[in-house]
Amino acid sequence: MLETFVHMAHIGMFAVPAHGHVNPSLAVISELVRRGHRVTFPTTEDFAEAIAASGARPLLHDSVFPAPGKPWPYADDDILMAFRSFLDEAVHVLPQVEKLYADDRPDLILYDIGGYPGRVLAHKWDIPIVQLSPTYVGWDGYEEEVAAGVEELVRSVPGGDDYYADFTSWLAGNGIEIPYDHFTGRPPRCIALIPKVLQPNADRVPETISFVGPTLADRAHQGTWTPPDEKPVLLVSLGSAFTDRPGFYRNCVAAFSGLGWHVVLQIGSQTDPAALGEIPADVEVRPWVPQLAILAQASAFVTHAGMGGTMEGLYHGVPMIAVPQAADQFQNADRLRELGVGAHIPTEEATPERLRAALLDLTSDRDVAARLAAIKAELRDNGGTAKAADIVEGLL
């Protein structure tokens, strides 16, 4: 019997300080630590506890990103600033992390799609690098079919040309002479933490990208949740970034109370519970909930369709009502509808009547339940955390 001996390595993980970018990597990190590797993770104080719980050592830096749950200083539909914030964060963080690692360089770097400093340092130090992508990856033809249109849109607004010039200048200043779209969208090696069922044009994805499906970490530090009665459970959450939605939350209370369900309504830190009016006994309003613990017991999920929540819903076989707010959420919502396991309702159309009808239709349809069961089985057979760790170790 042959045995494989893997060098116990120092691995650095880089991600912007946001739940959707930090959380997807934590299970992989835990597995690598369990296998004997040492993992360090530059981050802010807001994520230090969760990262430490994974077994990695948080290396603290400051950030230009708002703290979790705090509003962004620009409108939700401001695509230029959505892009610009990641570049500004990279410019701000790179010198800090370079100092943090000055006397302790990693053997390998993992980085999230927004963890630009990780790729820069891997280039400077000539060490292996692997991207952990929590969302879609580029396919052959992506630049022409999607990226070119996005660039045209960004350049059409004031400051758009400056953004691309600044990005190119920052890369050149760090010795990287590749186009910015290749830097952001063409990683040398990538582990996609999503299932192929959610990937557009999966048949055209390069072989350098491996799909492993959801990698869900133990979230005991977030607490547990127990349903108060035998009613089916409905979770309503727009995540952590899009919580200033009192009108939407009022519509959810009106739509779902009195149906014989127990409704868990997460409203975040930007909405005052008093703005929702009188809360019925079958509606539980909380600023924050242990989402994974609730989804394990839920019968339906109203979500903004962020990639993390979308995968968690599919992993637990829960039908979803998607009310997307930004970014890839619209495509996720459409994909749920295409798969026949969810409904896509634009925010402006999310009336109590429309929300209620979607819930009753989805949860009474046996075909929806059958499709969800098949996808749930597929996701749990993708390899997940162990497969991702195997790929990382194969590069050491």
VMD Tcl script that draws the C-alpha trace (Angstrom):
set ca {
  {0.00 0.00 0.00}
  {1.40 3.38 -1.03}
  {1.23 6.30 1.37}
  {1.40 9.95 0.41}
  {3.50 12.14 2.66}
  {2.55 15.81 2.52}
  {4.84 18.56 3.78}
  {3.24 20.33 6.73}
  {3.01 23.79 5.26}
  {2.34 27.40 6.18}
  {-0.69 28.51 4.16}
  {-1.88 32.12 3.93}
  {-5.53 32.91 3.16}
  {-6.61 36.31 1.80}
  {-10.16 37.69 1.57}
  {-11.91 41.02 1.92}
  {-13.63 41.41 5.31}
  {-17.19 40.51 4.34}
  {-19.25 37.46 5.29}
  {-19.74 36.29 1.70}
  {-15.97 36.28 1.14}
  {-14.67 35.01 4.49}
  {-17.23 32.34 5.43}
  {-16.93 30.09 2.32}
  {-13.25 29.36 3.01}
  {-13.54 28.50 6.70}
  {-14.40 24.82 6.29}
  {-11.45 24.29 3.94}
  {-9.16 26.06 6.40}
  {-10.43 23.90 9.26}
  {-9.70 20.76 7.26}
  {-6.20 21.94 6.35}
  {-5.48 22.72 10.00}
  {-6.85 19.31 11.00}
  {-4.37 17.74 8.58}
  {-1.51 19.49 10.35}
  {-0.96 22.62 8.28}
  {-0.51 26.08 9.78}
  {-2.89 28.66 8.33}
  {-2.73 32.42 8.78}
  {-5.53 34.74 7.66}
  {-5.16 38.55 7.49}
  {-8.47 40.11 8.52}
  {-10.20 42.73 10.64}
  {-11.30 42.46 14.24}
  {-14.87 41.73 13.07}
  {-13.86 38.33 11.67}
  {-11.07 37.38 14.05}
  {-13.26 35.16 16.24}
  {-14.73 33.14 13.36}
  {-11.31 32.71 11.76}
  {-9.71 31.65 15.04}
  {-12.54 29.14 15.52}
  {-11.53 27.55 12.19}
  {-8.05 26.89 13.58}
  {-6.33 29.61 11.57}
  {-4.41 32.47 13.14}
  {-5.99 35.86 12.36}
  {-3.50 38.59 11.46}
  {-5.21 41.91 12.12}
  {-5.19 44.87 9.76}
  {-7.50 47.82 9.27}
  {-9.81 48.20 6.30}
  {-11.77 50.66 4.18}
  {-14.70 48.22 4.05}
  {-17.63 49.01 6.36}
  {-18.07 46.70 9.34}
  {-20.52 43.81 8.82}
  {-24.10 45.05 8.90}
  {-23.13 48.68 8.33}
  {-24.31 50.42 5.14}
  {-22.02 50.99 2.20}
  {-21.33 54.68 1.46}
  {-22.87 54.42 -2.01}
  {-26.13 53.37 -3.64}
  {-26.87 49.68 -4.27}
  {-26.93 50.25 -8.04}
  {-23.61 52.15 -8.18}
  {-21.62 49.55 -10.13}
  {-18.49 51.70 -10.35}
  {-18.18 52.05 -6.59}
  {-18.97 48.38 -6.09}
  {-15.92 47.60 -8.23}
  {-13.84 50.46 -6.88}
  {-14.27 49.37 -3.26}
  {-12.34 46.14 -3.90}
  {-9.44 47.98 -5.55}
  {-9.37 50.61 -2.80}
  {-9.31 47.84 -0.19}
  {-6.43 46.09 -1.95}
  {-4.38 49.29 -2.21}
  {-5.02 49.99 1.48}
  {-4.33 46.46 2.76}
  {-1.36 45.32 0.62}
  {1.38 47.23 2.51}
  {-0.09 46.09 5.82}
  {-0.09 42.39 4.95}
  {3.32 42.61 3.33}
  {4.66 43.74 6.72}
  {2.68 41.06 8.56}
  {4.38 38.37 6.47}
  {7.81 39.98 6.25}
  {9.47 37.34 8.45}
  {7.06 34.46 7.90}
  {6.23 33.96 4.25}
  {3.67 31.26 3.42}
  {4.50 28.19 1.38}
  {1.24 28.59 -0.52}
  {-1.42 31.29 -0.78}
  {-5.17 30.81 -0.97}
  {-7.25 33.81 -1.95}
  {-10.87 34.76 -2.38}
  {-12.00 36.48 -5.59}
  {-11.63 39.83 -3.80}
  {-8.36 38.98 -2.04}
  {-6.19 40.83 -4.57}
  {-3.23 41.32 -2.18}
  {-2.85 37.55 -1.97}
  {-2.29 37.21 -5.69}
  {0.11 40.16 -5.70}
  {2.22 38.68 -2.89}
  {2.28 35.26 -4.53}
  {3.65 36.93 -7.66}
  {6.25 38.92 -5.71}
  {7.39 35.94 -3.66}
  {7.05 33.35 -6.45}
  {4.98 30.89 -4.43}
  {2.03 28.71 -5.48}
  {-1.44 30.24 -5.36}
  {-4.97 28.86 -5.51}
  {-8.15 30.88 -5.72}
  {-11.14 29.78 -3.63}
  {-14.09 31.13 -5.56}
  {-17.40 31.38 -3.68}
  {-19.28 32.22 -6.87}
  {-19.28 31.74 -10.64}
  {-15.99 31.39 -12.48}
  {-15.02 32.58 -15.93}
  {-15.52 30.32 -18.91}
  {-13.96 30.28 -22.37}
  {-15.55 33.29 -24.03}
  {-16.45 35.08 -20.79}
  {-14.40 38.18 -21.64}
  {-16.27 38.71 -24.91}
  {-19.73 37.63 -23.73}
  {-19.87 39.31 -20.32}
  {-16.78 41.21 -19.21}
  {-16.65 43.51 -22.24}
  {-20.23 44.66 -21.62}
  {-19.56 45.25 -17.93}
  {-16.45 47.28 -18.74}
  {-18.39 49.36 -21.26}
  {-21.03 50.07 -18.61}
  {-18.47 51.04 -15.96}
  {-16.55 53.26 -18.36}
  {-19.77 55.05 -19.31}
  {-20.10 56.64 -15.86}
  {-17.91 59.48 -14.54}
  {-14.76 58.04 -13.02}
  {-15.01 54.74 -14.86}
  {-11.94 55.29 -17.03}
  {-9.98 56.39 -13.95}
  {-10.86 53.13 -12.19}
  {-9.37 50.98 -14.95}
  {-6.31 53.24 -15.26}
  {-5.74 53.08 -11.50}
  {-6.11 49.30 -11.48}
  {-3.61 48.89 -14.32}
  {-1.19 51.31 -12.64}
  {-1.44 49.46 -9.31}
  {-0.72 46.12 -10.97}
  {2.26 47.53 -12.89}
  {3.61 49.12 -9.71}
  {3.66 45.64 -8.18}
  {5.41 44.06 -11.15}
  {2.31 42.46 -12.70}
  {2.06 43.04 -16.44}
  {-1.20 41.25 -17.26}
  {-4.57 42.83 -18.11}
  {-6.71 43.66 -15.07}
  {-9.51 41.37 -16.30}
  {-7.08 38.44 -16.41}
  {-5.86 39.35 -12.92}
  {-9.40 39.36 -11.53}
  {-10.97 36.67 -13.70}
  {-8.28 34.21 -14.76}
  {-6.64 32.66 -11.70}
  {-3.73 30.25 -12.36}
  {-5.57 27.59 -10.34}
  {-9.06 27.75 -8.88}
  {-11.27 25.71 -6.59}
  {-14.90 26.67 -7.14}
  {-16.84 26.30 -3.89}
  {-20.10 25.93 -5.80}
  {-21.72 22.99 -7.58}
  {-21.67 22.81 -11.37}
  {-25.45 23.02 -11.34}
  {-25.14 26.74 -10.50}
  {-22.30 27.52 -12.95}
  {-23.22 29.21 -16.26}
  {-21.68 27.54 -19.32}
  {-20.12 24.83 -17.17}
  {-19.10 22.91 -20.28}
  {-16.72 25.76 -21.23}
  {-14.94 26.13 -17.90}
  {-11.14 25.55 -18.13}
  {-9.61 22.41 -16.61}
  {-7.64 24.59 -14.17}
  {-10.90 25.04 -12.24}
  {-12.24 22.30 -9.97}
  {-15.80 22.28 -8.67}
  {-16.15 20.88 -5.17}
  {-19.58 22.17 -4.16}
  {-20.50 23.72 -0.80}
  {-17.91 23.67 1.97}
  {-19.92 24.38 5.09}
  {-17.95 25.03 8.25}
  {-19.04 24.25 11.78}
  {-20.74 27.41 12.99}
  {-21.21 26.47 16.61}
  {-19.84 29.91 17.53}
  {-23.01 31.42 16.01}
  {-25.23 29.54 18.44}
  {-28.09 27.11 17.93}
  {-31.80 27.52 17.27}
  {-34.80 25.44 18.31}
  {-38.26 25.86 16.79}
  {-40.86 26.87 19.38}
  {-43.55 24.51 18.09}
  {-44.38 21.89 15.44}
  {-45.24 24.40 12.71}
  {-43.18 24.36 9.50}
  {-40.39 26.95 9.63}
  {-39.91 29.79 7.13}
  {-36.66 31.77 7.26}
  {-36.60 35.29 5.78}
  {-33.19 36.94 5.38}
  {-31.60 39.43 3.00}
  {-28.14 38.66 4.38}
  {-25.95 41.16 6.19}
  {-25.51 43.94 3.62}
  {-29.06 44.70 2.43}
  {-31.03 45.07 5.64}
  {-32.40 48.62 5.36}
  {-35.67 47.29 3.96}
  {-38.49 48.00 6.46}
  {-41.14 48.04 3.72}
  {-40.11 44.61 2.50}
  {-40.10 43.22 6.03}
  {-43.60 44.60 6.66}
  {-44.76 42.88 3.49}
  {-43.27 39.60 4.72}
  {-45.11 39.88 8.05}
  {-48.36 40.52 6.20}
  {-47.71 37.74 3.70}
  {-46.73 34.90 6.00}
  {-48.41 35.41 9.38}
  {-51.57 33.44 9.96}
  {-50.66 30.64 7.50}
  {-49.78 28.05 10.12}
  {-46.03 28.62 9.79}
  {-43.40 29.82 12.26}
  {-41.65 32.74 10.52}
  {-38.10 33.74 11.47}
  {-37.46 37.25 10.16}
  {-33.86 38.48 10.23}
  {-33.80 42.27 9.84}
  {-30.13 43.09 10.45}
  {-28.84 46.22 12.14}
  {-30.24 48.86 9.81}
  {-33.97 48.41 10.46}
  {-35.68 49.37 13.73}
  {-38.08 46.59 14.78}
  {-40.56 49.31 15.76}
  {-40.81 50.22 12.06}
  {-42.51 46.88 11.42}
  {-45.53 47.68 13.58}
  {-47.26 45.05 15.68}
  {-45.59 41.66 15.32}
  {-47.89 38.57 15.37}
  {-47.06 35.67 17.68}
  {-46.07 33.40 14.76}
  {-43.34 35.82 13.57}
  {-39.95 35.87 15.32}
  {-38.02 39.08 14.55}
  {-34.27 39.07 15.21}
  {-31.34 41.25 14.06}
  {-29.18 38.19 13.40}
  {-29.77 34.46 13.28}
  {-27.65 31.28 12.95}
  {-28.76 30.74 9.36}
  {-27.33 27.29 8.81}
  {-28.87 25.97 12.03}
  {-32.29 27.27 11.00}
  {-32.09 26.06 7.39}
  {-31.41 22.55 8.68}
  {-34.93 22.68 10.16}
  {-36.67 24.97 7.64}
  {-39.31 24.12 5.05}
  {-38.82 27.31 2.97}
  {-36.43 30.23 2.63}
  {-36.98 33.81 1.47}
  {-33.53 35.04 0.45}
  {-31.69 37.76 -1.45}
  {-30.06 34.84 -3.33}
  {-26.47 35.55 -2.43}
  {-24.35 32.61 -3.49}
  {-23.73 31.47 0.09}
  {-27.39 31.43 1.05}
  {-28.41 29.91 -2.28}
  {-26.05 26.98 -1.81}
  {-27.05 26.54 1.83}
  {-30.69 26.38 0.78}
  {-29.97 23.79 -1.90}
  {-27.73 21.81 0.46}
  {-30.66 21.46 2.86}
  {-33.23 20.86 0.11}
  {-35.25 23.98 0.92}
  {-37.42 25.71 -1.71}
  {-36.49 29.37 -2.07}
  {-38.23 32.63 -2.84}
  {-35.46 34.83 -4.24}
  {-35.72 38.61 -3.90}
  {-32.31 39.69 -5.26}
  {-30.75 43.02 -4.31}
  {-27.41 43.29 -6.18}
  {-24.51 41.62 -8.01}
  {-24.79 37.90 -8.84}
  {-28.03 37.58 -6.88}
  {-30.17 38.25 -9.95}
  {-28.51 35.44 -11.88}
  {-28.82 33.12 -8.87}
  {-32.53 33.93 -8.65}
  {-33.02 33.16 -12.32}
  {-31.10 29.90 -11.95}
  {-33.28 28.78 -9.03}
  {-36.33 29.40 -11.19}
  {-34.77 27.54 -14.14}
  {-34.00 24.57 -11.91}
  {-37.63 24.50 -10.77}
  {-36.78 24.85 -7.08}
  {-37.49 28.52 -6.46}
  {-39.29 31.69 -7.47}
  {-37.70 34.98 -8.54}
  {-39.60 38.04 -7.33}
  {-38.12 41.51 -8.00}
  {-38.10 43.72 -4.89}
  {-40.63 46.14 -6.34}
  {-43.03 43.24 -7.00}
  {-42.63 41.61 -3.58}
  {-46.15 42.38 -2.37}
  {-47.75 40.35 0.40}
  {-49.99 38.65 -2.14}
  {-47.13 37.70 -4.46}
  {-44.92 36.44 -1.62}
  {-47.73 34.39 -0.07}
  {-48.67 32.79 -3.39}
  {-45.05 31.85 -4.10}
  {-44.68 30.17 -0.70}
  {-47.86 28.15 -1.04}
  {-47.10 27.13 -4.63}
  {-43.53 26.02 -3.97}
  {-44.22 24.08 -0.80}
  {-47.22 22.21 -2.19}
  {-45.56 21.06 -5.44}
  {-44.24 17.47 -5.32}
  {-42.10 18.06 -8.40}
  {-40.28 20.89 -6.59}
  {-39.61 18.56 -3.66}
  {-38.29 15.84 -5.98}
  {-35.96 18.21 -7.81}
  {-34.65 19.58 -4.53}
  {-33.98 16.07 -3.22}
  {-31.95 15.23 -6.34}
  {-29.89 18.43 -6.15}
  {-29.35 17.96 -2.41}
  {-27.95 14.48 -3.04}
  {-25.70 15.79 -5.84}
  {-24.29 18.58 -3.67}
  {-23.49 16.21 -0.84}
  {-21.66 13.94 -3.30}
  {-19.44 16.68 -4.82}
  {-16.52 16.12 -2.47}
  {-16.77 19.48 -0.73}
  {-14.23 20.28 1.96}
  {-12.14 17.11 1.72}
  {-11.78 17.40 -2.05}
  {-10.75 21.06 -1.78}
  {-8.10 20.22 0.83}
  {-6.81 17.36 -1.34}
  {-6.31 19.77 -4.26}
  {-4.47 22.27 -2.06}
  {-2.19 19.55 -0.67}
  {-1.48 18.35 -4.19}
  {0.26 21.67 -4.87}
  {2.53 21.51 -1.80}
}
mol new
graphics top color blue
foreach p $ca { graphics top sphere $p radius 0.5 }
foreach p [lrange $ca 0 end-1] q [lrange $ca 1 end] { graphics top cylinder $p $q radius 0.2 }
display resetview
